[in-house]
Amino acid sequence: MSPTGGPASGPFSNSASVPSPAAPVPSPSPLPPPVCVTADILSDCFVGLVGTIPPGSVGGWSFEQSFGPKGGQVSFGSDQMSFDMLAINNAPGAKKSIALASVNNITAQYEFTEFPTPTGLGNSFYEFYIVNADLSEAVFIRFVDDGSFFVGAGSTSTGNSYFGTWTPNNGTHKVHLTVDGSGNPTLWLDGVALPITLNGPFGFFLGSMPANVVVFFAGAGLSFPVSSPVLDAFVATGNFAPTQEFCCP
């Protein structure tokens, strides 16, 4: 009898089995890009704007000195709005008109770069305001290079203000603020929620600021010539997460 006879006999009975080719491993699908939302109250990335204020206006932004003539200038170029110190203690400001009945139930988001100056001295500051249609309500944020900040929202006569700390580093920062339906602010910096402590219902001094505006101010104390650019600015109805991307117009 053949030693290879039987049920296993055949042309390949003494050969090693040939494995089937491995199925290709599918590569992971790339994550979809974040979906941006159009901010309905203010949306500005300063794209293509060129010029300097004062005088006149650029892209709807005009020079603002609500707290007195503090000098300096605001220049536009490279898709940013830059606050330029031209002399000691300048504090240039820029405003743009909006239409806003109340500061409750809104989100504000913007990016700014600090002045390239020593931190920790309390000389440099970066301010942001939103004022409603009849000057009865406002939002304000003030970062100071000594590591303190102040934020408030609500009635300009009785609204609550808060304070807290941040870490200046001469870098670029994304500020994200929500104000809920009762006028309570929550503030994030670079995606991190900043703890705030109640200062009290002191109201907000707006100087000669007009109604229905968004306003930025910046100043670097004794340092000049130096500049602090704002890279974008958004204000939207509703409360959005700090991860939300807003669409540039």
C-alpha positions, 0 to 999 in steps of 0.5 A, spaced: 500 500 500 502 506 498 504 510 504 501 516 501 494 513 500 488 514 503 484 520 504 489 525 504 493 523 498 493 527 492 497 532 488 498 537 494 498 532 500 505 532 502 505 540 501 504 546 506 498 549 506 498 556 503 495 562 507 490 566 504 492 573 502 491 578 508 485 583 508 488 590 507 487 594 514 483 600 512 486 607 514 483 611 519 478 616 516 481 623 517 477 627 522 473 632 519 475 639 519 471 643 525 464 646 523 465 654 523 459 658 526 457 665 523 457 670 529 451 674 527 452 680 531 460 681 530 464 677 525 471 680 523 478 677 521 480 684 518 482 680 512 485 685 506 484 691 511 490 696 510 490 703 513 491 707 520 486 710 524 485 716 526 483 719 522 477 716 518 475 709 519 478 702 516 473 696 515 468 700 519 473 701 525 474 708 528 478 711 533 475 711 540 478 715 546 472 714 551 476 716 557 480 722 554 485 723 549 490 718 550 494 718 543 497 712 539 494 709 533 490 703 530 493 700 524 491 695 519 495 690 515 497 683 515 490 681 517 490 684 523 488 690 527 494 693 531 494 697 537 500 702 536 504 705 542 507 712 539 509 715 546 509 714 553 502 712 556 498 712 549 492 708 550 489 707 543 482 704 542 478 702 536 470 701 536 465 698 531 458 699 530 453 693 532 446 692 533 444 689 540 438 690 545 441 686 551 448 683 553 445 677 556 445 670 552 451 672 548 458 669 546 464 673 545 471 671 542 477 674 540 484 673 539 490 678 541 497 678 542 501 681 548 506 687 547 513 685 547 514 688 553 517 685 560 511 682 564 509 683 571 510 690 572 502 692 571 504 697 566 500 693 560 493 692 559 488 689 554 481 691 554 474 689 551 467 692 551 460 691 548 455 696 549 448 695 548 443 700 544 441 704 550 447 704 554 443 700 559 448 694 559 455 692 557 460 687 558 468 689 559 474 684 560 481 687 562 487 683 562 493 687 566 500 684 565 501 684 573 497 677 572 490 680 574 484 681 570 477 683 571 470 682 567 463 684 568 456 684 565 450 686 565 447 693 568 452 699 567 449 702 574 448 695 578 452 690 574 456 685 578 464 685 576 469 680 578 476 679 578 481 673 577 488 671 575 492 669 569 499 668 566 502 673 561 507 670 557 508 675 551 504 670 547 498 670 543 491 668 547 484 666 545 479 669 549 472 666 550 466 669 554 459 667 555 454 671 558 448 667 560 440 669 560 441 672 567 447 676 566 452 671 569 459 671 565 464 665 564 471 667 562 476 662 558 483 663 556 486 659 551 481 654 552 481 654 560 476 656 564 478 662 569 476 662 576 473 669 578 471 672 584 465 677 585 467 684 586 460 686 587 455 690 584 459 697 582 457 698 575 461 700 569 464 706 568 464 707 560 466 714 559 463 717 553 463 711 550 457 711 545 451 705 544 451 699 540 459 698 539 464 693 540 471 697 543 478 695 544 483 698 548 490 697 549 496 700 552 503 699 554 505 704 559 512 707 559 514 702 553 514 705 546 514 704 540 511 697 541 504 694 538 499 689 540 495 686 535 488 683 535 487 677 530 479 676 530 473 678 533 466 675 534 460 676 538 454 671 537 447 670 540 447 664 544 452 661 549 457 657 545 463 652 548 470 655 548 472 650 542 467 653 537 470 656 531 467 662 528 467 663 521 471 669 518 467 673 513 
